[in-house]
Amino acid sequence: MTPTQLSLRKLRADGYLCVVVEHWNAFARKRQDLFGFDIIAVTDDGVLLVQTTSAANVSARIHKIEDLPSTARLRKAGARMVVHGWRKVGNRWQVREVDIS
């Protein structure tokens, strides 16, 4: 399973309504996401923006998001932002969730 699939499964189990907002741009030949995030998840409590990756790349993703001009405005708007870092331990997947709101 990809990190995105793992995060979707976790978020849906936690009661979120989720949609993937990352896509492949064939013209630019790169992946593009919305405001630096892969998934938007919604509950009655608000909006959660999720960047998902492998556990080894969590800090790189945090730095990428911190450098985006949209991050300050998202924080001001009250959006909750997290990075999910996935790793396999034995035969089970574990997530490290870092709140960067």
Residue pairs with C-beta under 8 A, 6 or more apart in sequence:
1 9
1 93
3 52
3 53
3 54
3 84
3 86
4 20
4 22
4 38
4 39
4 52
6 52
6 84
6 86
6 93
6 95
7 38
7 39
7 50
7 52
7 84
7 86
7 95
8 18
8 20
8 39
10 84
10 95
11 18
11 39
11 41
11 48
11 50
12 18
15 43
16 41
16 42
16 43
16 48
17 41
17 42
17 43
18 39
18 40
18 41
18 42
19 39
19 40
20 38
20 39
21 33
21 34
21 37
21 38
21 39
21 40
22 31
22 32
22 33
22 34
22 37
22 38
22 39
23 31
23 32
23 33
24 30
24 31
24 32
25 31
25 32
33 51
34 40
35 49
35 68
35 70
35 71
35 74
36 51
36 64
36 65
36 68
36 70
36 71
37 49
37 50
37 51
37 65
37 81
38 50
38 51
38 52
39 49
39 50
39 52
40 47
40 48
40 49
40 50
41 47
41 48
41 49
41 50
42 48
46 78
46 79
46 80
47 79
47 80
48 79
48 80
48 81
48 82
49 74
49 79
49 80
49 81
49 82
50 81
50 82
50 83
50 84
51 61
51 64
51 65
51 81
51 82
51 83
51 84
52 83
52 84
52 86
53 60
53 61
53 83
53 84
53 85
53 86
54 85
54 86
54 87
55 85
55 86
55 87
55 94
55 96
56 85
56 87
57 85
58 83
58 85
58 96
58 98
61 83
61 85
62 83
62 98
62 100
65 71
65 81
65 83
65 100
66 100
71 81
74 81
75 81
75 101
79 101
80 99
80 101
81 99
81 100
81 101
82 97
82 98
82 99
82 100
82 101
83 97
83 98
83 100
84 95
84 96
84 97
85 95
85 96
85 97
85 98
86 93
86 94
86 95
86 96
87 93
87 94
87 96
88 94
